[in-house]
């Protein structure tokens, strides 16, 4: 899998150039993150329980 990512990144760099490749990879990354967030909200998935922590020591 790593070889595929490495070859595709190299091909994008040769074909598009560095600035365009950074913009495209950034848009892909942000869109995947947004899609993941929307799916989590739609399915009501909670990753962590927020538990109120009690103080470890008394406040004098």
OpenMM code with the backbone's topology and positions (N, CA, C; nanometers):
from openmm import Vec3, app, unit

residues = "UNK UNK UNK UNK UNK UNK UNK UNK UNK UNK UNK UNK UNK UNK UNK UNK UNK UNK UNK UNK UNK UNK UNK UNK UNK UNK UNK UNK UNK UNK UNK UNK UNK UNK UNK UNK UNK UNK UNK UNK UNK UNK UNK UNK UNK UNK UNK UNK UNK UNK UNK UNK UNK UNK UNK UNK UNK UNK UNK UNK".split()
positions = [
    Vec3(0.0825, -0.1198, 0.0000),
    Vec3(0.0000, 0.0000, 0.0000),
    Vec3(0.0871, 0.1264, 0.0000),
    Vec3(0.1952, 0.1219, 0.0783),
    Vec3(0.2824, 0.2389, 0.0857),
    Vec3(0.3442, 0.2707, -0.0501),
    Vec3(0.3776, 0.1656, -0.1265),
    Vec3(0.4370, 0.1876, -0.2577),
    Vec3(0.3399, 0.2600, -0.3509),
    Vec3(0.2113, 0.2264, -0.3412),
    Vec3(0.1107, 0.2906, -0.4249),
    Vec3(0.1001, 0.4387, -0.3909),
    Vec3(0.0977, 0.4694, -0.2609),
    Vec3(0.0901, 0.6089, -0.2174),
    Vec3(0.2147, 0.6846, -0.2607),
    Vec3(0.3302, 0.6214, -0.2466),
    Vec3(0.4556, 0.6858, -0.2840),
    Vec3(0.4627, 0.7116, -0.4347),
    Vec3(0.4228, 0.6138, -0.5146),
    Vec3(0.4245, 0.6315, -0.6596),
    Vec3(0.3224, 0.7360, -0.7051),
    Vec3(0.2047, 0.7347, -0.6443),
    Vec3(0.1045, 0.8346, -0.6852),
    Vec3(0.1476, 0.9754, -0.6441),
    Vec3(0.2094, 0.9889, -0.5276),
    Vec3(0.2584, 1.1208, -0.4858),
    Vec3(0.3689, 1.1689, -0.5799),
    Vec3(0.4573, 1.0793, -0.6198),
    Vec3(0.5627, 1.1159, -0.7139),
    Vec3(0.5071, 1.1532, -0.8507),
    Vec3(0.4056, 1.0793, -0.8953),
    Vec3(0.3445, 1.1107, -1.0243),
    Vec3(0.2739, 1.2457, -1.0200),
    Vec3(0.2001, 1.2710, -0.9112),
    Vec3(0.1344, 1.4013, -0.8963),
    Vec3(0.2370, 1.5140, -0.8940),
    Vec3(0.3482, 1.4909, -0.8273),
    Vec3(0.4515, 1.5935, -0.8184),
    Vec3(0.5093, 1.6234, -0.9571),
    Vec3(0.5323, 1.5185, -1.0363),
    Vec3(0.5862, 1.5384, -1.1714),
    Vec3(0.4844, 1.6038, -1.2640),
    Vec3(0.3596, 1.5609, -1.2559),
    Vec3(0.2573, 1.6083, -1.3488),
    Vec3(0.2064, 1.7475, -1.3111),
    Vec3(0.1745, 1.7684, -1.1848),
    Vec3(0.1063, 1.8908, -1.1418),
    Vec3(0.1994, 1.9989, -1.0889),
    Vec3(0.3044, 1.9596, -1.0239),
    Vec3(0.3901, 2.0560, -0.9572),
    Vec3(0.3582, 2.0586, -0.8082),
    Vec3(0.4477, 2.1153, -0.7321),
    Vec3(0.4360, 2.1094, -0.5860),
    Vec3(0.3164, 2.1888, -0.5333),
    Vec3(0.2993, 2.3115, -0.5791),
    Vec3(0.1924, 2.3959, -0.5242),
    Vec3(0.0546, 2.3386, -0.5530),
    Vec3(0.0314, 2.2933, -0.6750),
    Vec3(-0.0987, 2.2369, -0.7104),
    Vec3(-0.1228, 2.1063, -0.6361),
    Vec3(-0.0166, 2.0252, -0.6207),
    Vec3(-0.0303, 1.8981, -0.5499),
    Vec3(-0.0668, 1.9207, -0.4039),
    Vec3(-0.0059, 2.0211, -0.3415),
    Vec3(-0.0368, 2.0512, -0.2019),
    Vec3(-0.1825, 2.0942, -0.1874),
    Vec3(-0.2306, 2.1749, -0.2804),
    Vec3(-0.3700, 2.2198, -0.2754),
    Vec3(-0.4642, 2.1012, -0.2934),
    Vec3(-0.4354, 2.0137, -0.3894),
    Vec3(-0.5225, 1.8985, -0.4151),
    Vec3(-0.5218, 1.8022, -0.2968),
    Vec3(-0.4041, 1.7704, -0.2428),
    Vec3(-0.3969, 1.6813, -0.1279),
    Vec3(-0.4657, 1.7433, -0.0062),
    Vec3(-0.4535, 1.8743, 0.0111),
    Vec3(-0.5217, 1.9419, 0.1214),
    Vec3(-0.6715, 1.9349, 0.1078),
    Vec3(-0.7220, 1.9555, -0.0128),
    Vec3(-0.8672, 1.9478, -0.0344),
    Vec3(-0.9185, 1.8054, -0.0125),
    Vec3(-0.8417, 1.7064, -0.0592),
    Vec3(-0.8819, 1.5665, -0.0371),
    Vec3(-0.8839, 1.5359, 0.1117),
    Vec3(-0.7819, 1.5804, 0.1848),
    Vec3(-0.7744, 1.5548, 0.3275),
    Vec3(-0.8888, 1.6212, 0.4035),
    Vec3(-0.9163, 1.7481, 0.3720),
    Vec3(-1.0262, 1.8174, 0.4393),
    Vec3(-1.1615, 1.7564, 0.4059),
    Vec3(-1.1811, 1.7150, 0.2810),
    Vec3(-1.3095, 1.6559, 0.2442),
    Vec3(-1.3298, 1.5201, 0.3104),
    Vec3(-1.2245, 1.4392, 0.3214),
    Vec3(-1.2371, 1.3110, 0.3904),
    Vec3(-1.2642, 1.3303, 0.5398),
    Vec3(-1.1987, 1.4298, 0.5996),
    Vec3(-1.2232, 1.4589, 0.7406),
    Vec3(-1.3662, 1.5062, 0.7623),
    Vec3(-1.4148, 1.5931, 0.6746),
    Vec3(-1.5523, 1.6414, 0.6843),
    Vec3(-1.6519, 1.5275, 0.6636),
    Vec3(-1.6259, 1.4403, 0.5670),
    Vec3(-1.7129, 1.3257, 0.5434),
    Vec3(-1.7178, 1.2336, 0.6649),
    Vec3(-1.6023, 1.2074, 0.7255),
    Vec3(-1.5955, 1.1241, 0.8455),
    Vec3(-1.6736, 1.1878, 0.9592),
    Vec3(-1.6597, 1.3187, 0.9778),
    Vec3(-1.7301, 1.3898, 1.0846),
    Vec3(-1.8818, 1.3845, 1.0626),
    Vec3(-1.9257, 1.4040, 0.9383),
    Vec3(-2.0688, 1.4000, 0.9078),
    Vec3(-2.1247, 1.2601, 0.9331),
    Vec3(-2.0508, 1.1561, 0.8932),
    Vec3(-2.0962, 1.0196, 0.9169),
    Vec3(-2.1044, 0.9889, 1.0665),
    Vec3(-2.0091, 1.0395, 1.1441),
    Vec3(-2.0135, 1.0168, 1.2893),
    Vec3(-2.1351, 1.0844, 1.3506),
    Vec3(-2.1642, 1.2067, 1.3090),
    Vec3(-2.2801, 1.2781, 1.3631),
    Vec3(-2.4103, 1.2113, 1.3194),
    Vec3(-2.4147, 1.1638, 1.1958),
    Vec3(-2.5359, 1.1011, 1.1438),
    Vec3(-2.5651, 0.9701, 1.2169),
    Vec3(-2.4602, 0.8948, 1.2486),
    Vec3(-2.4772, 0.7660, 1.3168),
    Vec3(-2.4717, 0.7790, 1.4683),
    Vec3(-2.4504, 0.8993, 1.5175),
    Vec3(-2.4456, 0.9291, 1.6610),
    Vec3(-2.3373, 0.8472, 1.7313),
    Vec3(-2.2169, 0.8493, 1.6751),
    Vec3(-2.1029, 0.7776, 1.7323),
    Vec3(-2.0267, 0.8722, 1.8240),
    Vec3(-1.9998, 0.8274, 1.9458),
    Vec3(-1.9233, 0.9065, 2.0421),
    Vec3(-1.7916, 0.8328, 2.0673),
    Vec3(-1.6796, 0.9007, 2.0457),
    Vec3(-1.5502, 0.8360, 2.0611),
    Vec3(-1.5067, 0.8256, 2.2069),
    Vec3(-1.5341, 0.9256, 2.2869),
    Vec3(-1.4914, 0.9251, 2.4260),
    Vec3(-1.6051, 0.9706, 2.5153),
    Vec3(-1.6129, 0.9090, 2.6323),
    Vec3(-1.7074, 0.9565, 2.7325),
    Vec3(-1.6413, 1.0694, 2.8092),
    Vec3(-1.7133, 1.1757, 2.8309),
    Vec3(-1.6584, 1.2862, 2.9079),
    Vec3(-1.7022, 1.2681, 3.0527),
    Vec3(-1.6065, 1.2260, 3.1339),
    Vec3(-1.6319, 1.2010, 3.2752),
    Vec3(-1.5707, 1.3144, 3.3543),
    Vec3(-1.6475, 1.3673, 3.4472),
    Vec3(-1.5928, 1.4735, 3.5315),
    Vec3(-1.4889, 1.4134, 3.6252),
    Vec3(-1.3699, 1.4679, 3.6182),
    Vec3(-1.2612, 1.4187, 3.7024),
    Vec3(-1.2675, 1.4823, 3.8397),
    Vec3(-1.2528, 1.3974, 3.9385),
    Vec3(-1.2497, 1.4493, 4.0749),
    Vec3(-1.1065, 1.4947, 4.1046),
    Vec3(-1.0932, 1.5973, 4.1889),
    Vec3(-0.9575, 1.6438, 4.2215),
    Vec3(-0.8786, 1.5343, 4.2914),
    Vec3(-0.7508, 1.5243, 4.2574),
    Vec3(-0.6663, 1.4203, 4.3139),
    Vec3(-0.6294, 1.4505, 4.4585),
    Vec3(-0.6262, 1.5766, 4.4957),
    Vec3(-0.5899, 1.6132, 4.6323),
    Vec3(-0.6885, 1.7188, 4.6821),
    Vec3(-0.6973, 1.7291, 4.8118),
    Vec3(-0.7872, 1.8305, 4.8684),
    Vec3(-0.7280, 1.9684, 4.8541),
    Vec3(-0.8140, 2.0636, 4.8347),
    Vec3(-0.7703, 2.2027, 4.8284),
    Vec3(-0.7801, 2.2595, 4.9690),
    Vec3(-0.6674, 2.3053, 5.0183),
    Vec3(-0.6623, 2.3550, 5.1569),
    Vec3(-0.6794, 2.5047, 5.1573),
] * unit.nanometer
topology = app.Topology()
chain = topology.addChain("A")
for resn in residues:
    res = topology.addResidue(resn, chain)
    for name in ("N", "CA", "C"):
        topology.addAtom(name, app.Element.getBySymbol(name[0]), res)
